[in-house]
Amino acid sequence: MSSTVNQTGAGKVDGLRRRIGFWLSNDATRLLWPGRCLACGEAGTDAIELCSTCLSGLPWLGPACPCCALPLPGTGSGPCSACQAAPPPLTEVHAPCLYADPIDRLLPRFKFHHDLAAGRLLSQLMAEHCSALPRPDALVPVPLHRARLRQRGYDQALELTRPLAAALGIHLRTDLLQRVRATAQQTRLDASARARNLHGAFRASALTAPPAHVVLVDDVMTTGATLHAAAHALRQAGVGRVDAWICARAP
């Protein structure tokens, strides 16, 4: 794994501040009026809408399974026992943070309450974390079903992917994957029920020359059922490698 991915919390903070120029140059008003910390309400820094204390205290993901991002004890970096026993359809999964405070407050605000400032912050954290990873041919947001999109009014995965793709210079593709079946809310289901719930939910586009390497983008990974179902669909359509970049991993 890259040195950027293996940075300590302090190193991640320093790296985020060094490479924040893209975000500032695309939102000049923040140079004149720095925002408030989205986690505690105090004054934010000139680089990100978090105060120095909350930025330093983010629940950075340490050593983790490269195939599912599950935290590993000690300094282990190989696949976890579950991924060794049953290799997942995702080649690699990367996340900057654990799903813990304050990420577990920011993500629901973004996902369910249209807090786009929180979404922009989460995209910044993902861009910093993934900046040194191999560039895929395309970033593909995990799509919502049209019924859920009408209900929510926006697609949170797409809103995460747009600034991420722009920051890293990667092509955004919304035409490669569709959610063709409405499903129950995953949060109400256990692991086995989640997998059954997602069976046949995604369909990849028929392409004469599918991309060799695609990265799925989503907000949080719990059991991985959604990402695995999406990855299966892409692989069946001929995509050679499918990774996932997520905001947070539920431990």
Phi, psi and omega in degrees: 000157186286160178296328179297316181294330183266011180299151170288172178304316180296319179296322178296319179298313180298317180296320179298319180291324181291326188254024185273358185304322181302314184293318180293319182293338179261006176210074189296336181298333181287341174290326182273322182229083179305142185282180175270156176294124182288347181267320185234349178090354177286175180298134177280174176275174178281357184253332189200153183277055170221145173286167183299323181294312181291325178296316180291335183265010179299146182280071182302140176281123179271216178306132186210158175297128181291343184265339182219358178065016176290131180303139179246148178289154176064226182247018182300143181226358179277176179300146176289170183297324180294319180287331175291320182288323181219087183305128182283167179286349177270129179287314178218150174231131181232137178215139177286329192224160166279157176277082182214173183301133003266002181300324181287354170260323182290318183297313177297326176299319179288314188288322188246347185234018172057036177274087185289336175296319176296322177296320178296318177299315181296323176296322177300315180297320179293319181296319178297315184293323187263002188297331182260004180281157176304135181284126175280173175287333183201150167259132183236109176293138177294117190281153169273154169289150185301329178293317178292325178296318177297321181292316185275327178093349178198160182255109186294326179293321177294319180293333173286321189285325183305303180292330178295314179296320179293318182295323185260357178068041181245141182293131175267127180237117174255002184262356186274338189217134176235148173263109191260352180226130176290140183231161176290160177300128182294330184297341182270359190242153173277180189300313182292323178292327177298316180297317178296321182299327184267358183299122179072015184282337184243150174222130178272152179290146175282115184235140177287332179224079181294150178300148180284328186218120181235143174245123173280141179240129178211174186278308185217148177243125179250281175268342183089005185299316181295311181296322179294318179296319178294318180295319178302316181298317180293319179295322178296335178274359174107002176292128186285320182224132177234123174248176175223136171243124184230160178290316189211151176248123174289126186287000000 
